[in-house]
Amino acid sequence: MVLAAPAPSDPRRAIAAAARWRWYETLFWLALLLPYPLLPTYLDLASQIAIAALFALSLDLILGYAGVISLGHAAFFGIGAYFAAILVQRWGWTEPFSGLLVSGVAAAAVGYLASFLIVRVSRLALLMVTLGLGVLLEEAANHLSGLTGGNDGLHEIAVMPLLGRFTFDLYGRTAFLYALAVLFLMFLAARRIVHSPFGLSLRGLRENAARMPALGAPSRARIRVIYTISAFYAGIAGALLTQTTGSVALEALGFQRSAEVLIMLVLGGTGRLYGGIVGSIVFLVARDQLADMNPQYWFFWIGLLLILVVLFIPGGIVGGASALQARLGRRA
């Protein structure tokens, strides 16, 4: 028996159907726990993947759902990373959970101010504005060496044990579980956002921003909101990096980090939520293995992988899997 899809005239039922949790999602998140018992020597890499996945998720909220592309998204990642370090070193604020929240709010505040400029430009001008924002903040952090450490960065940033019991050990066990738990909670919140009337209006803005105001959806206001939320997510990811590694450097604000997160998202698939997570896994695992095999030319193979995905799987790995599933369903 084939169940009929919800009628297009009933958007609430369609949203509810899209938001329903699937069984394979549970398997996916359980699979992400496998490195803890099976690959204990790779837990540091696994925690970095979780942080990168959260960062990619933050970019997907604006690029995949609102159609706002950015070449300087690392600006908010770096703000969260530096703010978490300054909280510890300058103010002695070592409680990790509240430190995450405050760092995310700091990045969101900057993102909110930047959003008033973002909504006024589009296309090439948008690329240049976001790139310029990242460069400005990186140079500002470099010159404010008394606060940020300049080229040397900030080191020996120690936060208190999680829940007063679990310390950040050298093996990365606590860091991995901490990063994965934060990623999961933030993913659930993002899932709720995109599968809502607000998320539906974002997709409408992505497809045709000129028509949405006629439907009662103020485009600029919605873009400012999602841009601020995206900055908050990126700030949380940056703060996670600082807390789990105990240091932060200028590269947290650099263009390379912005470019890498964009590559991860394209590899996994934009507008899919899981695309950023899958892309982060593929990119960082490939980088780790290729750097061991060919330290000088590993980026060549990453570039080749990106070209193959764009040519043959335009929707990314997750998009390609969804298309294959739909095709098999139609044949069945």
C-alpha positions in Angstrom: 0.0 0.0 0.0 1.4 3.4 -1.0 0.6 6.3 1.2 -0.3 9.6 -0.6 1.9 12.6 0.1 0.4 15.5 2.0 -1.5 17.9 -0.3 0.4 21.0 -1.4 -2.4 23.1 0.0 -1.7 21.9 3.5 1.8 23.2 4.3 1.6 22.3 8.0 1.1 18.6 7.3 4.0 18.8 4.8 6.3 20.5 7.3 5.3 17.9 10.0 6.0 15.1 7.5 9.4 16.5 6.7 10.3 17.0 10.4 9.4 13.4 11.4 12.5 11.6 12.8 13.5 8.6 10.6 14.9 5.3 11.9 18.0 5.7 9.8 18.8 9.0 11.5 19.1 7.1 14.8 21.5 4.6 13.1 23.6 7.5 11.7 24.1 9.2 15.1 24.8 5.8 16.8 27.5 5.2 14.1 29.1 8.5 15.0 29.8 7.1 18.5 31.8 4.1 17.1 35.2 5.8 17.1 35.0 5.9 21.0 35.2 2.1 21.4 36.7 1.1 18.0 39.3 3.9 17.2 40.5 5.3 20.5 43.7 6.6 18.9 41.7 8.8 16.5 39.5 10.5 19.0 41.3 13.8 18.6 40.5 13.7 14.9 36.9 12.6 15.6 36.4 15.6 17.9 37.8 17.9 15.2 35.3 16.4 12.8 32.4 17.1 15.2 33.5 20.7 15.5 33.9 21.1 11.8 30.5 19.6 11.2 28.9 22.2 13.6 30.7 24.9 11.7 29.5 23.5 8.3 26.0 23.3 9.7 26.1 27.0 10.6 27.1 27.9 7.0 24.4 25.6 5.6 21.7 27.6 7.5 22.5 30.7 5.4 23.8 29.1 2.2 21.7 26.0 1.8 18.4 27.4 3.1 18.5 31.2 2.6 20.9 31.3 -0.4 23.3 33.7 1.3 26.8 32.7 0.3 29.8 33.7 2.4 33.6 33.6 1.9 34.3 35.0 5.4 32.2 32.8 7.7 35.3 32.0 9.7 35.0 35.5 11.2 32.3 34.3 13.5 34.1 31.0 14.2 37.2 33.0 15.2 35.1 35.4 17.4 33.7 32.5 19.4 37.2 30.9 19.6 38.9 34.0 20.9 36.1 35.0 23.2 36.2 31.6 24.9 39.9 32.0 25.4 39.6 35.5 26.7 36.9 34.4 29.2 39.4 32.0 30.7 42.6 34.0 30.6 41.3 37.5 31.4 38.3 36.9 33.5 38.9 33.4 35.0 35.6 32.1 33.6 36.4 28.4 33.3 32.9 26.8 33.3 32.7 25.2 29.8 28.9 25.2 29.1 28.3 28.9 30.0 31.5 29.8 28.2 30.1 28.2 25.1 26.9 30.1 25.4 28.5 33.4 26.0 31.0 33.0 23.1 28.1 32.1 20.8 26.2 35.2 21.9 29.3 37.3 21.2 29.5 35.9 17.7 25.8 36.3 17.2 26.0 40.0 18.2 28.6 40.7 15.6 26.6 38.6 13.1 23.5 40.7 13.8 25.4 44.0 13.2 26.9 42.5 10.0 23.5 41.3 8.8 22.3 44.9 8.2 25.0 45.2 5.5 24.5 41.6 4.2 20.9 42.3 3.3 21.8 45.3 1.1 24.1 43.4 -1.3 23.9 40.3 -3.4 25.9 38.0 -5.7 29.5 39.2 -6.3 29.1 42.2 -3.9 28.0 39.7 -1.2 31.1 37.6 -1.7 33.4 40.6 -1.4 31.6 42.0 1.7 31.8 38.7 3.6 35.4 38.2 2.5 36.3 41.7 3.6 34.6 41.2 6.9 36.8 38.1 7.6 40.0 39.9 6.5 39.2 42.9 8.7 38.6 40.8 11.8 41.8 38.7 11.2 43.9 41.9 10.9 42.2 43.4 14.0 43.1 40.3 16.0 46.6 40.4 14.7 47.1 44.0 15.8 45.4 43.6 19.2 48.2 41.4 20.4 47.8 42.4 24.0 44.4 40.8 24.0 44.6 38.1 21.3 48.3 37.2 21.4 48.8 38.3 17.8 50.6 35.8 15.6 51.4 33.7 18.6 47.8 33.2 19.6 46.6 32.2 23.1 47.7 29.0 24.7 47.2 27.0 28.0 43.5 27.7 28.1 42.2 25.2 30.7 38.5 24.9 31.5 37.1 23.1 34.5 36.0 19.5 34.2 32.7 18.9 32.6 30.0 18.6 35.2 32.8 18.8 37.8 33.9 15.3 37.0 35.1 14.7 33.4 38.5 16.3 32.7 39.8 17.0 29.2 42.5 14.2 28.9 45.3 13.8 26.4 43.5 10.9 24.7 40.6 13.2 23.6 37.8 11.0 25.1 36.0 13.8 27.0 36.6 16.2 24.1 35.0 13.8 21.6 31.9 13.1 23.7 31.6 16.8 24.5 31.9 18.0 20.9 29.5 15.3 19.7 26.9 16.0 22.3 27.0 19.7 21.5 26.8 19.0 17.8 23.7 16.7 18.3 21.9 19.3 20.4 22.6 22.1 18.0 21.6 19.8 15.1 18.2 19.2 16.8 17.7 22.9 17.1 18.6 23.5 13.5 16.3 20.7 12.4 13.5 22.4 14.3 14.3 25.8 12.6 14.4 24.5 9.0 11.3 22.3 9.4 9.1 25.2 10.5 7.1 28.0 8.7 10.2 30.2 9.2 12.4 27.6 7.5 9.9 27.3 4.7 10.0 31.1 4.1 13.8 30.9 4.0 13.6 28.3 1.1 11.2 30.7 -0.6 13.8 33.5 -0.3 16.4 31.2 -1.7 14.3 30.4 -4.7 12.8 33.9 -5.4 13.6 36.7 -2.9 11.6 39.2 -5.0 8.3 37.5 -4.6 8.4 36.6 -0.9 7.4 40.1 0.4 4.3 39.9 -1.7 3.4 36.7 0.4 3.8 38.6 3.6 7.4 37.4 4.4 9.8 40.4 5.0 12.9 39.1 3.3 15.4 41.3 4.9 14.2 40.7 8.4 14.3 36.9 7.9 17.8 37.0 6.4 19.0 39.1 9.4 17.5 36.5 11.8 19.0 33.4 10.1 22.3 35.2 9.6 22.4 35.9 13.4 21.5 32.3 14.2 24.2 31.1 11.8 26.8 33.3 13.5 25.8 31.9 16.9 26.3 28.4 15.6 29.7 29.3 14.2 30.7 31.0 17.5 29.8 27.8 19.4 31.9 25.8 17.1 34.9 28.1 17.6 34.5 28.1 21.3 34.4 24.3 21.2 37.7 24.3 19.4 39.3 26.5 22.0 38.0 24.5 25.0 39.0 21.1 23.6 42.4 22.0 22.3 43.4 24.6 24.9 44.6 27.1 22.4 43.5 29.5 19.6 45.5 31.2 16.8 44.8 33.6 13.9 44.0 30.8 11.5 40.7 30.5 13.3 39.8 33.7 11.5 41.6 33.0 8.3 40.3 32.6 4.8 41.5 29.0 4.6 39.1 28.0 7.3 36.2 29.7 5.4 37.2 28.0 2.2 37.5 24.6 3.9 34.1 24.7 5.5 32.6 25.7 2.1 34.3 22.7 0.5 32.9 20.4 3.2 29.4 21.7 2.6 29.7 21.3 -1.1 31.0 17.8 -0.7 28.2 16.7 1.6 25.4 18.7 0.0 23.9 22.1 0.7 20.4 22.5 2.2 20.4 19.0 3.6 21.4 19.5 7.3 23.3 16.2 7.2 25.4 17.4 4.2 27.7 19.4 6.4 28.3 16.5 8.8 29.0 14.0 6.0 31.2 16.5 4.1 33.2 17.2 7.3 33.8 13.5 7.8 34.9 12.9 4.2 37.1 16.0 4.0 38.9 15.6 7.3 39.4 11.8 7.0 40.6 12.3 3.5 43.0 15.1 4.5 44.3 13.0 7.4 45.0 10.0 5.2 46.3 11.9 2.2 48.6 14.0 4.3 50.2 10.8 5.6 50.5 9.4 2.1 51.6 12.5 0.2 52.3 15.5 2.6 53.2 17.9 -0.3 50.3 17.4 -2.6 47.4 16.2 -0.5 45.3 19.3 -1.4 45.5 18.2 -5.1 43.5 15.1 -4.3 41.0 17.1 -2.3 40.5 19.4 -5.3 40.1 16.4 -7.6 37.5 14.9 -5.2 35.6 18.2 -5.2 35.6 18.4 -9.0 34.3 14.9 -9.3 31.5 15.5 -6.8 30.5 18.7 -8.5 30.5 17.1 -12.0 28.8 13.8 -11.2 26.9 14.4 -7.9 25.8 18.1 -8.1 23.7 17.8 -4.9 26.7 16.5 -2.9 27.0 13.1 -1.3 23.8 13.3 0.7 21.9 14.8 -2.2 23.1 12.0 -4.5 22.1 9.4 -1.9 18.6 11.0 -1.7 18.3 11.0 -5.5 19.3 7.4 -5.6 16.7 6.5 -2.9 14.0 8.4 -4.7 14.8 6.6 -8.0 14.8 3.2 -6.3 11.5 4.1 -4.7 9.9 5.0 -8.0 11.1 1.7 -9.6 9.7 -0.2 -6.6 
